[in-house]
Amino acid sequence: MTLWDLLVDPFAYGFMERALVASLAAAIVCAVLSCWLVLVGWSLMGDAVSHSVLPGVVLAYVVGLPFAVGAAAFGFLAVALIGAVREGRRVKEDAAIGIVFTTLFALGLVLISVTPSQTDLNHIVFGNVLGVDAGELWQVVGIAALVLVVLLVKRRDLTLVAFDPTHAFAIGLSPSRLRWLLLALLALTTVVALQTVGVVLVVAMLITPGATARLLTDRFDRMLLVAPAASALCALVGLYGAYYLDTAPGAMIVLAQGCLFALVFLLAPRHGVLARARRRSR
């Protein structure tokens, strides 16, 4: 078998073609958003929202709605609940996040255990990108495109708020509204990635690409190019690995991202471990 056959054969099947498109859409939108999440230190928030959508997906299945509807609704609910608990002043943000996401995730697991289903709802937890049908693919691509357009249109405002919220307020922007916008986009992005890697691994797709790009460049505009490029490459490598090794594609995609981060962490020309060691030795 030639190298060309190895590259082309997996995508001779329709389900692999749909998996590729869905994985690339999720990888790119998650990576772009991850640049801001890493910048403002919202890694835990990404974890919270990704886990909190689980009961919404199960309830959407019960009433016959698309999974994306239930996931988006509970993503927004999680953001609102975290904000409400945090506004009480007595509970810090990290505690509010932990309380809300663990409670909603537990509710989702309970609903899975008591919901009679001919569908394996555990795919929600661990992802089922190989089972994406044409309708679900359009949902994923549509939501991903919407989030990307909003991020690109508002990128200057969001970046200014991330770096200097005081200056942003002084020139007439509302840091509070822009943060809520970023949280809303986070909820929608979670819906996109849900189909690919499931609720457990979504946080990796939301954080690892931005963290990888952060090690490679000090300029934010370059991060917005490096992160999605690296994430898309990992999605492709993960799908090939899943096909030839007969493993879970969502887990392989995240594993590829983790391996790439480890390489960059060691070998990045300015911020890698080896580069820092050489500077110290001088």
C-alpha positions in Angstrom: 0.0 0.0 0.0 1.4 3.4 -1.0 1.5 6.5 1.1 -1.2 8.0 -1.1 -3.5 5.0 -0.3 -2.8 5.5 3.4 -3.8 9.1 3.2 -6.9 8.7 1.0 -8.4 5.3 2.0 -10.0 6.5 5.4 -12.0 9.2 3.6 -13.5 6.8 1.0 -16.4 6.4 3.5 -19.1 9.0 3.9 -19.1 8.8 7.7 -15.3 9.6 7.7 -15.9 12.5 5.4 -18.5 13.9 7.8 -16.3 13.2 10.8 -13.5 15.2 9.1 -15.6 18.2 8.4 -17.1 18.2 11.9 -13.7 17.7 13.5 -12.1 20.5 11.6 -15.0 22.9 12.3 -14.8 22.1 16.0 -11.0 22.3 16.1 -10.8 25.7 14.4 -13.6 27.4 16.4 -12.4 26.0 19.7 -8.8 27.1 19.0 -9.7 30.6 18.1 -11.8 31.0 21.2 -9.1 29.3 23.3 -6.8 32.3 22.6 -9.0 34.5 24.6 -9.7 31.9 27.3 -6.0 31.5 27.9 -5.4 35.2 27.9 -8.1 36.0 30.5 -7.5 32.9 32.6 -10.9 31.2 32.0 -9.7 27.6 31.7 -11.9 26.5 34.6 -14.9 28.4 33.1 -14.4 26.4 29.9 -14.4 23.2 31.9 -17.6 24.3 33.7 -19.6 25.1 30.7 -18.6 22.0 28.8 -19.7 19.7 31.6 -22.9 21.7 32.4 -24.5 21.0 29.0 -25.0 17.3 29.7 -28.5 17.5 31.2 -29.6 19.8 28.4 -28.5 17.2 25.8 -30.4 14.4 27.6 -33.6 16.4 28.0 -33.4 17.4 24.3 -33.3 13.7 23.5 -36.3 13.0 25.7 -38.5 15.7 24.1 -37.3 15.1 20.6 -35.3 18.3 20.0 -31.9 18.5 18.4 -29.1 18.0 20.9 -27.7 21.4 20.0 -30.8 23.1 21.4 -30.6 21.5 24.8 -26.8 21.9 25.0 -27.0 25.6 24.2 -29.8 26.2 26.7 -27.9 24.6 29.6 -24.7 26.3 28.5 -26.3 29.7 28.9 -28.0 28.5 32.1 -24.6 27.5 33.6 -23.1 30.9 32.7 -26.1 32.7 34.3 -26.0 30.6 37.5 -22.2 31.1 37.9 -22.7 34.8 37.5 -25.6 34.8 40.0 -23.6 32.8 42.7 -20.5 35.0 42.2 -22.5 38.2 42.5 -23.4 37.3 46.0 -19.8 38.3 47.0 -19.5 35.7 49.7 -18.6 32.9 47.3 -15.5 33.3 45.1 -15.6 32.7 41.4 -13.7 29.4 41.4 -16.1 28.0 44.1 -19.1 29.2 42.1 -17.9 27.5 39.0 -17.1 24.3 40.9 -20.6 24.1 42.5 -22.5 24.9 39.3 -20.7 22.6 36.9 -20.5 19.6 39.3 -24.2 19.8 40.2 -25.3 20.1 36.5 -23.0 17.4 35.4 -24.3 15.1 38.1 -27.8 15.9 37.1 -26.9 14.9 33.5 -25.5 11.6 34.7 -28.7 10.9 36.7 -30.8 11.7 33.7 -28.8 9.3 31.5 -29.2 6.5 34.1 -33.0 6.9 34.3 -33.8 7.7 30.7 -35.0 4.7 28.6 -33.2 5.0 25.3 -32.5 3.0 22.2 -29.5 5.4 21.7 -26.3 5.0 23.7 -26.4 8.3 25.5 -22.9 7.7 26.8 -21.8 9.0 23.4 -22.7 12.4 24.7 -20.1 12.0 27.4 -17.3 10.7 25.2 -18.2 11.9 21.8 -19.4 10.2 18.6 -18.0 12.0 15.7 -18.2 9.0 13.5 -22.0 8.9 14.0 -22.6 12.5 12.8 -25.4 12.6 10.2 -25.9 15.3 7.6 -28.3 17.3 9.8 -26.0 17.3 12.7 -23.1 18.3 10.5 -25.0 21.4 9.2 -25.7 22.3 12.9 -22.0 22.0 13.8 -20.7 24.0 10.8 -23.5 26.6 11.1 -22.8 27.3 14.8 -19.1 27.2 14.3 -19.3 29.8 11.5 -21.6 32.0 13.6 -19.1 32.0 16.5 -16.1 32.7 14.3 -17.8 35.6 12.6 -18.7 37.2 15.9 -15.2 36.6 17.3 -13.6 38.2 14.2 -15.9 41.1 14.2 -15.4 41.9 17.9 -11.8 40.7 18.1 -10.4 44.2 18.8 -12.9 44.9 21.6 -12.5 41.5 23.2 -8.7 41.7 23.1 -8.6 45.2 24.6 -10.9 44.1 27.4 -8.7 41.0 28.0 -5.5 43.2 28.2 -6.8 46.4 29.8 -10.4 46.5 30.9 -9.9 49.9 32.5 -8.8 51.5 29.3 -11.6 49.7 27.4 -14.1 51.3 29.8 -12.5 54.7 29.5 -13.0 54.7 25.7 -16.7 53.8 26.0 -16.7 50.0 25.8 -18.5 47.8 28.4 -16.1 45.2 29.8 -19.0 43.5 31.5 -21.1 43.1 28.3 -18.1 41.9 26.4 -17.3 39.3 29.0 -20.9 38.1 28.8 -20.6 37.9 25.0 -17.4 35.8 25.4 -19.2 33.5 27.8 -22.2 33.2 25.4 -19.7 32.3 22.6 -18.1 29.8 24.9 -21.5 28.1 25.4 -22.1 27.9 21.7 -18.6 26.6 21.0 -19.1 23.8 23.5 -22.2 22.7 21.5 -19.9 22.5 18.4 -17.2 20.4 20.1 -19.8 18.2 22.0 -20.4 16.1 18.9 -16.7 15.6 18.3 -15.1 14.7 21.6 -18.0 14.7 24.2 -18.5 16.8 27.3 -15.5 15.2 29.1 -12.8 16.2 26.6 -14.3 19.5 25.3 -12.2 21.5 27.8 -9.0 20.2 26.2 -10.0 21.5 22.8 -10.9 24.8 24.4 -7.6 25.3 26.2 -4.8 23.3 24.7 -4.5 25.1 21.2 -4.4 28.5 22.8 -1.8 27.4 25.4 0.3 25.9 22.6 0.2 29.0 20.5 1.0 31.1 23.6 4.3 29.3 23.8 5.1 29.9 20.2 4.4 33.6 19.9 4.1 36.8 22.0 1.8 38.5 19.5 -2.0 37.9 19.9 -2.8 38.3 16.2 -0.3 35.5 15.4 -1.9 33.3 18.1 -5.2 33.6 16.2 -3.5 32.0 13.3 -1.2 29.5 15.0 -3.8 28.0 17.4 -6.4 27.0 14.7 -3.7 25.7 12.4 -2.3 23.5 15.1 -5.7 22.4 16.2 -6.8 21.5 12.7 -3.6 19.5 12.2 -4.3 17.6 15.4 -7.8 16.8 14.3 -6.6 15.3 11.1 -3.8 13.3 12.9 -6.4 12.1 15.5 -8.8 10.9 12.8 -6.1 9.0 11.0 -4.9 7.5 14.3 -8.4 6.4 15.2 -9.0 4.8 11.8 -5.8 2.8 11.7 -5.5 2.0 15.4 -9.3 1.4 15.9 -9.5 3.7 18.8 -11.9 6.5 19.9 -11.5 9.5 17.5 -12.4 12.2 20.1 -9.8 10.8 22.5 -7.2 10.6 19.7 -7.7 14.2 18.7 -7.2 15.4 22.2 -4.2 13.1 22.6 -2.7 14.6 19.5 -3.2 18.1 20.9 -1.6 17.1 24.2 1.4 15.5 22.4 1.9 18.7 20.3 1.7 20.8 23.4 4.3 18.7 25.1 6.7 19.0 22.1 6.2 22.8 22.0 6.6 23.1 25.8 10.0 21.4 25.4 11.2 22.8 22.1 9.6 26.3 21.6 12.4 28.6 20.4 11.9 31.3 23.1 9.6 29.9 25.8 10.4 26.1 25.7 12.1 24.3 28.5 15.3 23.7 26.5 15.5 27.3 25.4 15.2 28.6 29.0 17.8 26.1 30.1 20.2 27.3 27.4 19.7 30.9 28.5 20.3 30.1 32.2 23.5 28.2 31.3 24.9 31.3 29.6 
